[in-house]
């Protein structure tokens, strides 16, 4: 399938050099490699620059509230579990306003692919520190540096029992497309942290900074079925930053546990209000 089938004509106002452009390119490539018809793909997002991603792809989309992409995506999946649902969320959106939702979505193993755009800053609201900002990183409202250590998304997903935990880099869209494809094919929740430079508000974690540090876990011989090794690699950050699949295992997904969904999506059922009316009238 030609990735151009996912193009649309909406005007894109991301800043020049924004890492989201690489993520958008990788998503189109992954969806094309999956040979996924646009009518069967559904993109759901919260608020933020990463949350604007569904605007720029020709498929189903829903732009939700700040931090609330995951409960919306879970509801959409319960209504139609034949859809392939991809959540685009930022570091602030996912772990600030949406941290509680992230915890329970991973715990329940909801069959979603979560692409977490991590630029380590609140980009849409002009540069406040986010939950993943590194300790001491200067921002507009904390010019002396952030006062709390940054949250480790990969380690958090592993600690919550994530069944597919990976990290990509927007500066390597082909590698990232492979991770996204594998995440969509995984049955259950797949979480992919995407290192995404913000040239406007994060002057530390730049393309050059990442390019000097990132390396491929699989090329280095990492086995994605070893949880202890995954945990060790998740804590590696600084001079060397691992990319790739940290850990994957298969377990029953959330929708697999509902007997009422075994006969097909709810959206395809004929609905009759009569039983509800009888109940309310009793």
N, C-alpha and C positions, 0 to 999 in steps of 0.2 A: 504494500500500500504506500502511496506517495504521501509523505508528511504534510504536503501542502493542502491536503483535504481538510486539515484542522485550522487553516488560516481563516481569519475574518478581517473585516475592514474597520474595526474600532480603532480610534486613535490612541496610541500608547504614549503616555507622558512620564514614563520612568526616566530618571536622570541618565544622561549619557554615561556609559560605563557601569551601570547598575548590574549587579550579579544576577538579577532576575531574568535578564535577557538570555543568559546561558541556560537557566532552568527551563524557561519557556521552550527553547530550542530542543533541549533534552526530552521534555515531555512530548513534543510532537513526534520526535524520532521513536520514542518508546511506544506510543500509541499506534504508530504506523507499523512497527515491528510486531506488535501484538495482533495486527490486522483487525483492529477493533473498530467497528462501525461507530461513527460519531453519535448515533442515537442510543448506543448502549454504554457510552461513557458519561459520567456525571461528575463534575467538579464542584466542590463545596468549599467555601472559605469563610474566614472571619474578616476582621478589619486590619489593614496594614498594606504596605506596598506589595508584599507577597500575596495578600488576600485579593489583590486585583487580578491575579493570574487568570481566573475563569473568564474575564472580560475578553481575553485575547485568543481564545480557542473556540473553534466551531464545534461545540458539542453542548450537552445539557450543563447548566450551571446554576448555582444558588449562592448569593453573597449574603452571609449572615451577620450577626452582631459580633462585637469584639469578644473573642475568647469562646464563642459558642458554636464553632464549626462542627465539632465532634458530636454533640447531641443532635444537631440537625442531620448530619450524615448518618448517624445511627437510625434515626427515624426514617430517612429515605431508604435505607437498606432494608428495614423491616417491612416497608411498604412494597419494595420491589428488589428482592435479593438477586435478580438476574442482572442488575446494573453493575458495572465496575465503577466503584466510587473512589475518587481520589480527593483527598483533603489538602488544600494549600493553606499553610498557616505560618506565621512568623514566630520568632523567639519570644517576643512580648506577648503576642496573641495566644500562643500555645501554653507558655509556662507562667505568664503573669495572670491575666484575666482568666485563662482557660486551664490552669494547672490541675484543678480538681477533675475536670472533664477528661483530661489526658490520662490521669491515673486510672480512672474507671474504664475508659475505652480499652486500654492495654490489659487491664485485669480481666475484662470480659472477653477479650480476644475477638472483638468485632471485626468483621471481614472488610476492612478499609485499608487503603494505602495512604499513609500520612507523610506528606512532604513538608518538612519543617525548614523554612528558609531562615537560616541563622546568620544575620549580619551583626549580631552582638550589640544592637542599638535599636531604639524606636525611630525608624526612618520616616514614617509618615508624619509623625508629630514633631519632627525636627530635632532629633538627636539626644533624647534622654537615655540614660542607661537602662538596659533591659536585664531580665534575670540571668542572661548568659554573658553579660559584660564581664571581662576579666577584672580582677581586683587591681585598683589603681589606674584603670583606663580613664583618661580625661574626657569629659563631655561638657556640653554647654552649661548644664545646671550643676555639674560637679567638676569644675575646672581643675581642682586639686586631685582628682582621681576618684573612681568609685570606691565605696567603703565596705563592700561585701564581696566575697569570692563569687565567681560565676558558677552557675549551675552547669553540670555535665549532662547533656541530653542523652548521650549513648549509655552512660552508666545508669542513669535514671530508668531508661527503658528496659535495660537488662535486669535491674533490681526489681522492677514491677512484673517480671516474668515474660517480657516481650518475646514473641515467637519468630520475629524477623527484624533484626536490628542492623542498620547499615549507615554508612556516612559517604556522601559524595561531595564534589567540589564543582561549583558552577563554571569554573575555568576549565573543566574537563567534561564537556557536555556529552561526548560519546560514552565515556565511562559511566557517567551519571544516568544516561539513557538505559544502559544495561541493568543498573540497579533498580530503576523504576520499573522496567519490564519484569524483572524477577519479583519485585514487590507486589505488582498487580497479579502475577500468577500464583503467588503464595496464598493459601487458604487460611484466613485469619488476619489479625492486624499486622501490617508491615509498617515499620517506622524507619524513615530515612532522614537523617539530619543532613542538610545541605549547607556547606560553608559558602557564604554568599557575600562578597565584599560590598560595602556601601561607601562609594567614593566621596559622598557628600558629608557624611557625619561620623564615619569611623576611619580615622587616619592611621590606625595601627594595623588592623588586620586587612591588608591590601592584597591585590592579586600577587604582587611580588613577594610579600611576606608569606603567603600560603604556598606559592610555587616553590619556594626554597625549602619547604618543610614537609609537604605531603608525600606519601608513598603508598603503593598499592599493597594491601594486606595479602591478597591472594597470590600476587607475584612473589611476595616474601615467604610464601608457604603456610600461611595461616589457615587452619581448619575451622570452618564455621560451625562444626558440631561439638566443639569443646568449650563448655560454658566457663570454666576457670580461665582458660586462655583468653576468651573474649573479655572477661572482666579485667584482666591484666592490660590488654590492649586498649580498653576503654579509658583507662586512667593515664594513657600516654599522651602528653600534650606539651608542646614547647618547641624544642629543636627538631622533633620528629612528630608528625601528625598522621595517623593511619587513616586510609580511605578503604572502602569496600564493605564486604559483608562480615560483620563481627560474629553473628550467631543466628542460626536458623533451626527451628524444629517445628514439626507439624503437630497440631492438637485440634480437637473439635472447635469450630468457630461458634460465635454467639448464635447465629441464625440456624446452625445445625441442630441446636438443642430445642427448637420449637417444633413440636409435632404438627402444629397447624400450618407450618410453612412447607411441609414436605410435598404437598399437592400443587405447589406453584406459588408465584407471587400473589400477595393480597390484592395488588392493583388490578389483577386480571379476574378477580372474583366478582360475581354478581352480588350487589349489596341490596338487602331488604331492610327497611327500618322497622318492620312490623314487630320483631321480637323485642326491640328496645322500647317501642311504644307500649307494648303489653306490659313490660316490666315497669315502666314509669307510671302506667295507669293502675298498677296493682295496689 
